[in-house]
């Protein structure tokens, strides 16, 4: 017998996309461009190959679950300087947990945060809609009820937690928030983050701040984070976990390295869960990740490349398809009326693979889906490839 929680929801967005486009043949002789998946294609920093080679002897050793003291110190140092945290607020030995990328850890957050019951009722996990598919998986496998909060143009593409009924909040065990948001690129303000933290403490639930896009911001000031909000509120990190990854920040998605930061009690509980089900990062990768967290210069160069591609997008698309330049991330969230139909046309006529927005949303009781009219296009390739892809999109749609 198979766990019936597996079949509660659709398959992954990418398996659905494969089913949609499978019968469609792209034009012969036209180079295929995959903008459907958020896999960074920028050149990795030069230090990566060098450090991996220098630490090759460490492949023969079993890695510890929580990496190394040097890794945790690098993560704590980056958090402190990036978010302007007070010295000593982040203790590398108590407040940092190594993870094999944020996908694994965001899923495991449900196992950490969700009790069997809350207030003698089934626990709730709150998440934005559209959403990263891992959030609903983490909720479902923890036995919680997922509650989807619309994150539409009307709400500034961020969920309005203030409108959640008190009865739902009292049952809430965990809430996910991605900022900058995937797919819309909206950035939560410090006021927004502080209000959400106060709400979580009032109703006693854990916040999972998914900050994997936090270094891809295009505003005058860096995008704020959950721990920065905690610092502004006196430094208490209660009820807050933040999730960080090198995949987008440093263009090394294959490194599968990141960390969770938060209060000592939650990090200790998370460590216990990862000891059973998590993957320990090999020591050569840990050494490489340590160097990357200690270096910010390559991050600024990476961000500048994405900024340039948004300039190209603005020039080619103008004000069509609801185009706007997001405050963060590396996606276009384009209003094409029918995301599935547009995705099939773009594949069949232009060899461009994009993701229908409805695959990132949930079909409501009324049949509505906040992503249905959109497509998500990832600006992950080099500038010339992105320019070519956007010209094809413009011509076909």
C-alpha beads as a LAMMPS data file, in Angstrom:
LAMMPS data file: protein, C-alpha beads

397 atoms
396 bonds

1 atom types
1 bond types

-500.0 500.0 xlo xhi
-500.0 500.0 ylo yhi
-500.0 500.0 zlo zhi

Masses

1 110.0

Atoms # bond

1 1 1 0.000 0.000 0.000
2 1 1 1.227 3.503 -0.893
3 1 1 0.921 6.449 1.502
4 1 1 -2.266 8.167 0.304
5 1 1 -0.789 11.587 1.076
6 1 1 1.303 11.222 -2.092
7 1 1 -1.758 11.453 -4.321
8 1 1 -3.450 14.454 -2.694
9 1 1 -2.174 16.957 -5.236
10 1 1 -1.019 17.148 -8.828
11 1 1 2.445 15.897 -9.711
12 1 1 5.277 18.381 -9.871
13 1 1 4.908 21.413 -12.102
14 1 1 7.644 20.042 -14.339
15 1 1 6.059 16.621 -14.792
16 1 1 2.821 18.378 -15.749
17 1 1 4.739 20.531 -18.211
18 1 1 6.329 17.434 -19.744
19 1 1 2.864 15.909 -20.183
20 1 1 1.533 19.120 -21.741
21 1 1 4.349 19.556 -24.244
22 1 1 5.044 15.874 -24.928
23 1 1 2.705 15.622 -27.956
24 1 1 3.917 18.984 -29.358
25 1 1 6.918 19.048 -31.700
26 1 1 9.120 22.160 -31.772
27 1 1 10.115 23.578 -35.161
28 1 1 12.931 21.685 -36.858
29 1 1 16.185 23.587 -37.117
30 1 1 15.357 26.086 -34.356
31 1 1 17.496 25.929 -31.234
32 1 1 15.461 25.004 -28.165
33 1 1 15.616 27.404 -25.196
34 1 1 14.399 26.202 -21.810
35 1 1 13.025 29.068 -19.737
36 1 1 10.766 26.743 -17.781
37 1 1 13.077 25.905 -14.897
38 1 1 14.906 28.293 -12.581
39 1 1 18.323 26.718 -13.063
40 1 1 21.060 29.397 -13.159
41 1 1 23.254 29.147 -16.254
42 1 1 25.809 31.837 -15.416
43 1 1 29.433 30.749 -15.221
44 1 1 30.328 29.533 -11.740
45 1 1 32.899 31.579 -9.786
46 1 1 36.469 30.634 -10.709
47 1 1 37.226 29.648 -7.121
48 1 1 34.857 26.659 -7.287
49 1 1 36.995 24.351 -9.432
50 1 1 40.170 25.390 -7.607
51 1 1 38.855 24.682 -4.109
52 1 1 37.239 21.409 -5.145
53 1 1 40.561 20.240 -6.547
54 1 1 42.505 21.350 -3.468
55 1 1 40.171 19.388 -1.206
56 1 1 39.839 16.247 -3.326
57 1 1 41.364 14.077 -0.583
58 1 1 38.295 14.761 1.569
59 1 1 36.067 12.679 -0.725
60 1 1 37.307 9.683 1.268
61 1 1 35.742 10.909 4.511
62 1 1 32.162 10.669 5.741
63 1 1 30.926 14.256 6.191
64 1 1 29.281 15.419 9.439
65 1 1 25.585 16.283 9.197
66 1 1 26.185 19.884 10.220
67 1 1 29.236 20.522 8.013
68 1 1 32.218 22.191 9.691
69 1 1 32.850 25.027 12.176
70 1 1 34.417 27.050 9.349
71 1 1 31.272 26.648 7.240
72 1 1 28.954 27.686 10.065
73 1 1 31.187 30.664 10.876
74 1 1 31.109 31.777 7.228
75 1 1 27.304 31.566 7.154
76 1 1 26.972 33.520 10.399
77 1 1 29.393 36.146 9.114
78 1 1 27.486 36.551 5.863
79 1 1 24.158 36.909 7.680
80 1 1 25.632 39.525 10.001
81 1 1 27.102 41.747 7.289
82 1 1 24.331 41.209 4.715
83 1 1 21.442 42.041 7.052
84 1 1 23.229 44.416 9.427
85 1 1 22.751 42.155 12.441
86 1 1 24.272 43.033 15.823
87 1 1 27.554 41.322 16.606
88 1 1 26.920 38.079 18.452
89 1 1 23.266 37.770 17.454
90 1 1 24.122 34.701 15.347
91 1 1 26.171 32.053 17.151
92 1 1 27.618 29.666 14.508
93 1 1 27.387 26.735 16.927
94 1 1 23.789 27.296 18.017
95 1 1 21.972 29.148 15.252
96 1 1 23.207 27.628 11.949
97 1 1 22.357 24.291 10.329
98 1 1 23.926 23.046 7.098
99 1 1 21.483 21.741 4.472
100 1 1 21.724 20.153 1.026
101 1 1 19.989 23.078 -0.678
102 1 1 16.781 24.752 0.453
103 1 1 14.407 22.321 -1.304
104 1 1 15.205 19.510 1.132
105 1 1 15.043 21.760 4.164
106 1 1 11.810 23.546 3.235
107 1 1 10.173 20.135 2.917
108 1 1 11.591 19.005 6.263
109 1 1 10.317 22.176 7.957
110 1 1 6.915 20.470 8.082
111 1 1 8.395 17.576 10.040
112 1 1 10.051 20.013 12.443
113 1 1 7.147 22.390 12.981
114 1 1 3.889 20.448 12.671
115 1 1 2.550 18.593 15.748
116 1 1 -0.084 15.872 15.549
117 1 1 -2.739 18.332 16.664
118 1 1 -2.941 21.978 17.582
119 1 1 -5.738 23.000 19.886
120 1 1 -7.037 19.421 19.511
121 1 1 -7.591 20.057 15.809
122 1 1 -5.727 19.249 12.622
123 1 1 -2.794 21.658 12.210
124 1 1 -2.675 24.150 9.365
125 1 1 0.242 25.224 7.173
126 1 1 -0.156 28.602 5.454
127 1 1 1.484 29.324 2.104
128 1 1 1.222 31.818 -0.749
129 1 1 -0.700 30.958 -3.906
130 1 1 1.057 30.642 -6.398
131 1 1 3.588 28.643 -4.404
132 1 1 6.738 26.536 -4.546
133 1 1 5.521 22.930 -4.796
134 1 1 7.748 21.797 -1.917
135 1 1 5.661 23.814 0.550
136 1 1 2.531 21.764 -0.058
137 1 1 4.552 18.554 0.032
138 1 1 6.003 19.478 3.420
139 1 1 2.529 20.229 4.744
140 1 1 0.916 17.089 3.351
141 1 1 3.542 14.652 4.580
142 1 1 3.440 16.225 8.045
143 1 1 -0.312 15.555 8.153
144 1 1 -1.297 19.231 8.102
145 1 1 -4.022 21.000 6.160
146 1 1 -2.502 23.373 3.583
147 1 1 -4.252 26.743 3.430
148 1 1 -3.482 28.824 0.352
149 1 1 -3.343 32.628 0.538
150 1 1 -3.750 34.465 -2.774
151 1 1 -0.646 36.424 -3.807
152 1 1 -2.001 38.376 -6.751
153 1 1 -1.578 41.811 -8.273
154 1 1 -4.325 43.019 -5.921
155 1 1 -2.236 42.016 -2.872
156 1 1 1.070 43.256 -4.278
157 1 1 1.966 39.636 -5.161
158 1 1 2.433 38.833 -1.461
159 1 1 -0.073 36.958 0.725
160 1 1 -2.235 39.044 3.059
161 1 1 -1.809 37.215 6.367
162 1 1 -3.891 39.856 8.161
163 1 1 -7.003 38.517 6.451
164 1 1 -6.578 34.972 7.743
165 1 1 -9.419 34.166 10.194
166 1 1 -8.418 33.780 13.852
167 1 1 -9.747 30.212 13.887
168 1 1 -7.271 29.272 11.133
169 1 1 -4.403 31.158 12.782
170 1 1 -5.001 29.315 16.056
171 1 1 -4.573 26.012 14.192
172 1 1 -1.541 27.199 12.236
173 1 1 1.736 25.407 12.985
174 1 1 3.843 26.701 10.085
175 1 1 3.721 29.459 7.485
176 1 1 5.904 29.782 4.390
177 1 1 6.901 33.068 2.783
178 1 1 9.263 33.501 -0.160
179 1 1 10.829 36.953 -0.567
180 1 1 11.809 37.908 -3.215
181 1 1 8.813 35.908 -4.323
182 1 1 8.841 33.041 -6.776
183 1 1 7.422 33.598 -9.372
184 1 1 6.363 37.250 -9.110
185 1 1 9.547 38.873 -7.759
186 1 1 7.793 40.897 -5.031
187 1 1 9.925 41.859 -2.014
188 1 1 8.412 41.967 1.465
189 1 1 9.171 45.164 3.387
190 1 1 10.553 45.229 6.914
191 1 1 7.153 46.403 8.171
192 1 1 5.497 43.431 6.470
193 1 1 8.027 40.997 7.957
194 1 1 7.727 42.475 11.449
195 1 1 3.934 42.314 11.339
196 1 1 4.105 38.672 10.282
197 1 1 6.548 37.828 13.079
198 1 1 4.262 39.453 15.646
199 1 1 1.334 37.459 14.240
200 1 1 3.304 34.192 14.467
201 1 1 4.249 34.844 18.069
202 1 1 0.708 35.798 18.994
203 1 1 -0.693 32.569 17.550
204 1 1 2.391 30.441 18.261
205 1 1 3.395 29.163 14.839
206 1 1 6.749 28.908 13.066
207 1 1 7.690 31.073 10.085
208 1 1 9.756 29.554 7.286
209 1 1 11.277 32.479 5.393
210 1 1 12.443 31.144 2.032
211 1 1 15.185 33.626 1.124
212 1 1 16.956 31.747 -1.644
213 1 1 16.525 34.719 -4.043
214 1 1 17.521 37.331 -1.494
215 1 1 20.743 38.343 -3.299
216 1 1 18.902 38.964 -6.572
217 1 1 17.413 42.365 -5.774
218 1 1 17.135 45.423 -8.020
219 1 1 16.012 48.075 -5.559
220 1 1 18.096 50.932 -4.157
221 1 1 18.505 49.045 -0.883
222 1 1 19.087 45.296 -0.462
223 1 1 15.977 43.226 0.101
224 1 1 15.306 42.795 3.844
225 1 1 15.157 39.414 5.559
226 1 1 13.471 37.691 8.465
227 1 1 16.448 37.908 10.812
228 1 1 16.891 41.578 9.973
229 1 1 13.296 42.103 11.077
230 1 1 14.051 40.204 14.292
231 1 1 17.069 42.415 14.920
232 1 1 14.926 45.545 14.516
233 1 1 12.512 44.063 17.070
234 1 1 15.180 43.565 19.729
235 1 1 17.071 40.509 18.444
236 1 1 14.793 37.698 19.614
237 1 1 14.587 35.048 16.851
238 1 1 11.690 33.118 18.383
239 1 1 9.342 31.465 15.841
240 1 1 11.603 32.337 12.881
241 1 1 13.634 30.132 10.537
242 1 1 15.371 31.543 7.459
243 1 1 16.517 29.391 4.541
244 1 1 19.466 30.307 2.318
245 1 1 21.128 28.659 -0.662
246 1 1 24.131 29.136 -2.933
247 1 1 22.232 27.974 -6.035
248 1 1 20.938 31.377 -7.118
249 1 1 23.360 33.570 -5.147
250 1 1 26.497 31.985 -6.616
251 1 1 25.169 30.168 -9.719
252 1 1 26.094 26.722 -8.374
253 1 1 22.788 24.795 -8.248
254 1 1 24.668 21.501 -8.540
255 1 1 26.610 22.178 -5.345
256 1 1 23.426 21.520 -3.328
257 1 1 24.520 23.613 -0.391
258 1 1 22.738 26.022 1.907
259 1 1 21.840 26.623 5.524
260 1 1 18.993 27.307 7.912
261 1 1 19.319 29.980 10.594
262 1 1 17.146 30.543 13.632
263 1 1 16.832 30.195 17.409
264 1 1 18.771 27.431 19.134
265 1 1 15.734 25.325 20.055
266 1 1 14.429 25.162 16.492
267 1 1 17.879 24.530 15.017
268 1 1 18.440 21.674 17.486
269 1 1 15.082 20.134 16.557
270 1 1 15.883 20.551 12.870
271 1 1 19.268 18.888 13.362
272 1 1 17.548 15.827 14.861
273 1 1 15.275 15.536 11.823
274 1 1 18.183 15.913 9.391
275 1 1 20.198 13.311 11.288
276 1 1 17.556 10.765 10.253
277 1 1 16.552 11.941 6.804
278 1 1 18.951 14.593 5.571
279 1 1 21.938 14.342 3.256
280 1 1 25.268 15.504 4.639
281 1 1 27.222 17.663 2.180
282 1 1 30.564 16.093 1.158
283 1 1 33.541 17.885 2.675
284 1 1 35.010 19.144 -0.645
285 1 1 31.651 20.821 -1.305
286 1 1 31.588 22.220 2.228
287 1 1 35.024 23.774 1.720
288 1 1 33.844 25.345 -1.538
289 1 1 30.628 26.619 0.029
290 1 1 32.604 28.126 2.914
291 1 1 34.679 30.186 0.481
292 1 1 31.591 31.292 -1.446
293 1 1 29.778 32.516 1.679
294 1 1 32.910 34.464 2.601
295 1 1 33.007 36.277 -0.752
296 1 1 30.519 38.932 -1.871
297 1 1 32.224 40.300 -4.986
298 1 1 31.036 37.526 -7.294
299 1 1 27.480 38.012 -6.012
300 1 1 27.402 41.648 -7.123
301 1 1 28.638 40.622 -10.577
302 1 1 25.952 37.946 -10.780
303 1 1 23.213 40.401 -9.796
304 1 1 24.399 42.886 -12.428
305 1 1 23.963 40.252 -15.159
306 1 1 20.342 39.665 -14.152
307 1 1 19.684 43.395 -13.990
308 1 1 20.963 43.709 -17.562
309 1 1 18.616 40.956 -18.743
310 1 1 15.628 42.767 -17.243
311 1 1 16.688 45.833 -19.212
312 1 1 16.672 43.694 -22.362
313 1 1 13.227 42.331 -21.453
314 1 1 11.842 45.818 -20.943
315 1 1 13.187 46.911 -24.328
316 1 1 11.736 43.921 -26.187
317 1 1 8.418 43.432 -24.391
318 1 1 7.621 47.030 -23.465
319 1 1 4.245 47.186 -21.742
320 1 1 2.830 44.039 -23.351
321 1 1 1.715 40.918 -21.451
322 1 1 1.512 42.909 -18.225
323 1 1 5.309 43.196 -18.201
324 1 1 6.871 44.791 -15.138
325 1 1 10.385 44.804 -13.736
326 1 1 10.234 42.913 -10.434
327 1 1 12.120 43.997 -7.334
328 1 1 13.894 40.648 -7.089
329 1 1 14.386 37.138 -8.445
330 1 1 15.043 36.158 -12.057
331 1 1 11.597 35.430 -13.491
332 1 1 9.154 37.130 -15.811
333 1 1 5.518 36.694 -14.744
334 1 1 3.656 37.459 -17.952
335 1 1 -0.106 37.806 -18.330
336 1 1 -0.935 35.933 -21.537
337 1 1 -4.584 35.139 -20.841
338 1 1 -4.159 31.350 -20.833
339 1 1 -0.809 30.021 -19.584
340 1 1 -1.215 26.462 -20.870
341 1 1 -2.239 27.569 -24.351
342 1 1 0.642 30.044 -24.515
343 1 1 3.157 27.427 -23.360
344 1 1 2.029 25.016 -26.090
345 1 1 2.213 27.724 -28.765
346 1 1 5.658 28.867 -27.691
347 1 1 6.989 25.309 -27.770
348 1 1 5.315 24.382 -31.040
349 1 1 6.069 27.613 -32.900
350 1 1 9.218 29.008 -31.257
351 1 1 10.964 26.102 -29.434
352 1 1 10.675 28.080 -26.196
353 1 1 9.804 26.155 -23.036
354 1 1 8.031 28.198 -20.329
355 1 1 5.986 27.131 -17.303
356 1 1 2.215 27.750 -17.212
357 1 1 1.488 29.850 -14.142
358 1 1 -1.445 27.663 -13.188
359 1 1 0.972 24.835 -12.415
360 1 1 2.295 26.975 -9.549
361 1 1 -1.184 27.736 -8.223
362 1 1 -4.041 25.722 -6.790
363 1 1 -7.472 25.259 -8.353
364 1 1 -9.994 26.732 -5.917
365 1 1 -13.515 25.473 -5.167
366 1 1 -14.844 27.935 -7.735
367 1 1 -12.447 26.629 -10.381
368 1 1 -10.264 29.723 -10.193
369 1 1 -6.475 29.600 -10.121
370 1 1 -4.429 32.789 -9.519
371 1 1 -1.708 31.677 -11.909
372 1 1 -3.810 30.413 -14.796
373 1 1 -3.497 33.491 -16.992
374 1 1 0.287 33.709 -16.594
375 1 1 3.461 32.086 -17.816
376 1 1 6.715 32.037 -15.855
377 1 1 9.884 32.556 -17.883
378 1 1 13.260 32.203 -16.161
379 1 1 15.957 34.643 -17.302
380 1 1 18.752 32.213 -16.475
381 1 1 20.680 32.086 -19.752
382 1 1 23.275 34.515 -21.099
383 1 1 22.108 37.895 -22.345
384 1 1 22.165 36.971 -26.041
385 1 1 20.139 33.785 -25.490
386 1 1 17.607 35.645 -23.343
387 1 1 17.307 38.343 -26.007
388 1 1 16.675 35.727 -28.707
389 1 1 14.102 33.941 -26.554
390 1 1 12.200 37.108 -25.724
391 1 1 12.100 38.152 -29.378
392 1 1 10.532 34.787 -30.245
393 1 1 8.015 35.152 -27.413
394 1 1 7.126 38.630 -28.613
395 1 1 6.633 37.444 -32.199
396 1 1 4.517 34.393 -31.340
397 1 1 2.282 35.928 -28.678

Bonds

1 1 1 2
2 1 2 3
3 1 3 4
4 1 4 5
5 1 5 6
6 1 6 7
7 1 7 8
8 1 8 9
9 1 9 10
10 1 10 11
11 1 11 12
12 1 12 13
13 1 13 14
14 1 14 15
15 1 15 16
16 1 16 17
17 1 17 18
18 1 18 19
19 1 19 20
20 1 20 21
21 1 21 22
22 1 22 23
23 1 23 24
24 1 24 25
25 1 25 26
26 1 26 27
27 1 27 28
28 1 28 29
29 1 29 30
30 1 30 31
31 1 31 32
32 1 32 33
33 1 33 34
34 1 34 35
35 1 35 36
36 1 36 37
37 1 37 38
38 1 38 39
39 1 39 40
40 1 40 41
41 1 41 42
42 1 42 43
43 1 43 44
44 1 44 45
45 1 45 46
46 1 46 47
47 1 47 48
48 1 48 49
49 1 49 50
50 1 50 51
51 1 51 52
52 1 52 53
53 1 53 54
54 1 54 55
55 1 55 56
56 1 56 57
57 1 57 58
58 1 58 59
59 1 59 60
60 1 60 61
61 1 61 62
62 1 62 63
63 1 63 64
64 1 64 65
65 1 65 66
66 1 66 67
67 1 67 68
68 1 68 69
69 1 69 70
70 1 70 71
71 1 71 72
72 1 72 73
73 1 73 74
74 1 74 75
75 1 75 76
76 1 76 77
77 1 77 78
78 1 78 79
79 1 79 80
80 1 80 81
81 1 81 82
82 1 82 83
83 1 83 84
84 1 84 85
85 1 85 86
86 1 86 87
87 1 87 88
88 1 88 89
89 1 89 90
90 1 90 91
91 1 91 92
92 1 92 93
93 1 93 94
94 1 94 95
95 1 95 96
96 1 96 97
97 1 97 98
98 1 98 99
99 1 99 100
100 1 100 101
101 1 101 102
102 1 102 103
103 1 103 104
104 1 104 105
105 1 105 106
106 1 106 107
107 1 107 108
108 1 108 109
109 1 109 110
110 1 110 111
111 1 111 112
112 1 112 113
113 1 113 114
114 1 114 115
115 1 115 116
116 1 116 117
117 1 117 118
118 1 118 119
119 1 119 120
120 1 120 121
121 1 121 122
122 1 122 123
123 1 123 124
124 1 124 125
125 1 125 126
126 1 126 127
127 1 127 128
128 1 128 129
129 1 129 130
130 1 130 131
131 1 131 132
132 1 132 133
133 1 133 134
134 1 134 135
135 1 135 136
136 1 136 137
137 1 137 138
138 1 138 139
139 1 139 140
140 1 140 141
141 1 141 142
142 1 142 143
143 1 143 144
144 1 144 145
145 1 145 146
146 1 146 147
147 1 147 148
148 1 148 149
149 1 149 150
150 1 150 151
151 1 151 152
152 1 152 153
153 1 153 154
154 1 154 155
155 1 155 156
156 1 156 157
157 1 157 158
158 1 158 159
159 1 159 160
160 1 160 161
161 1 161 162
162 1 162 163
163 1 163 164
164 1 164 165
165 1 165 166
166 1 166 167
167 1 167 168
168 1 168 169
169 1 169 170
170 1 170 171
171 1 171 172
172 1 172 173
173 1 173 174
174 1 174 175
175 1 175 176
176 1 176 177
177 1 177 178
178 1 178 179
179 1 179 180
180 1 180 181
181 1 181 182
182 1 182 183
183 1 183 184
184 1 184 185
185 1 185 186
186 1 186 187
187 1 187 188
188 1 188 189
189 1 189 190
190 1 190 191
191 1 191 192
192 1 192 193
193 1 193 194
194 1 194 195
195 1 195 196
196 1 196 197
197 1 197 198
198 1 198 199
199 1 199 200
200 1 200 201
201 1 201 202
202 1 202 203
203 1 203 204
204 1 204 205
205 1 205 206
206 1 206 207
207 1 207 208
208 1 208 209
209 1 209 210
210 1 210 211
211 1 211 212
212 1 212 213
213 1 213 214
214 1 214 215
215 1 215 216
216 1 216 217
217 1 217 218
218 1 218 219
219 1 219 220
220 1 220 221
221 1 221 222
222 1 222 223
223 1 223 224
224 1 224 225
225 1 225 226
226 1 226 227
227 1 227 228
228 1 228 229
229 1 229 230
230 1 230 231
231 1 231 232
232 1 232 233
233 1 233 234
234 1 234 235
235 1 235 236
236 1 236 237
237 1 237 238
238 1 238 239
239 1 239 240
240 1 240 241
241 1 241 242
242 1 242 243
243 1 243 244
244 1 244 245
245 1 245 246
246 1 246 247
247 1 247 248
248 1 248 249
249 1 249 250
250 1 250 251
251 1 251 252
252 1 252 253
253 1 253 254
254 1 254 255
255 1 255 256
256 1 256 257
257 1 257 258
258 1 258 259
259 1 259 260
260 1 260 261
261 1 261 262
262 1 262 263
263 1 263 264
264 1 264 265
265 1 265 266
266 1 266 267
267 1 267 268
268 1 268 269
269 1 269 270
270 1 270 271
271 1 271 272
272 1 272 273
273 1 273 274
274 1 274 275
275 1 275 276
276 1 276 277
277 1 277 278
278 1 278 279
279 1 279 280
280 1 280 281
281 1 281 282
282 1 282 283
283 1 283 284
284 1 284 285
285 1 285 286
286 1 286 287
287 1 287 288
288 1 288 289
289 1 289 290
290 1 290 291
291 1 291 292
292 1 292 293
293 1 293 294
294 1 294 295
295 1 295 296
296 1 296 297
297 1 297 298
298 1 298 299
299 1 299 300
300 1 300 301
301 1 301 302
302 1 302 303
303 1 303 304
304 1 304 305
305 1 305 306
306 1 306 307
307 1 307 308
308 1 308 309
309 1 309 310
310 1 310 311
311 1 311 312
312 1 312 313
313 1 313 314
314 1 314 315
315 1 315 316
316 1 316 317
317 1 317 318
318 1 318 319
319 1 319 320
320 1 320 321
321 1 321 322
322 1 322 323
323 1 323 324
324 1 324 325
325 1 325 326
326 1 326 327
327 1 327 328
328 1 328 329
329 1 329 330
330 1 330 331
331 1 331 332
332 1 332 333
333 1 333 334
334 1 334 335
335 1 335 336
336 1 336 337
337 1 337 338
338 1 338 339
339 1 339 340
340 1 340 341
341 1 341 342
342 1 342 343
343 1 343 344
344 1 344 345
345 1 345 346
346 1 346 347
347 1 347 348
348 1 348 349
349 1 349 350
350 1 350 351
351 1 351 352
352 1 352 353
353 1 353 354
354 1 354 355
355 1 355 356
356 1 356 357
357 1 357 358
358 1 358 359
359 1 359 360
360 1 360 361
361 1 361 362
362 1 362 363
363 1 363 364
364 1 364 365
365 1 365 366
366 1 366 367
367 1 367 368
368 1 368 369
369 1 369 370
370 1 370 371
371 1 371 372
372 1 372 373
373 1 373 374
374 1 374 375
375 1 375 376
376 1 376 377
377 1 377 378
378 1 378 379
379 1 379 380
380 1 380 381
381 1 381 382
382 1 382 383
383 1 383 384
384 1 384 385
385 1 385 386
386 1 386 387
387 1 387 388
388 1 388 389
389 1 389 390
390 1 390 391
391 1 391 392
392 1 392 393
393 1 393 394
394 1 394 395
395 1 395 396
396 1 396 397
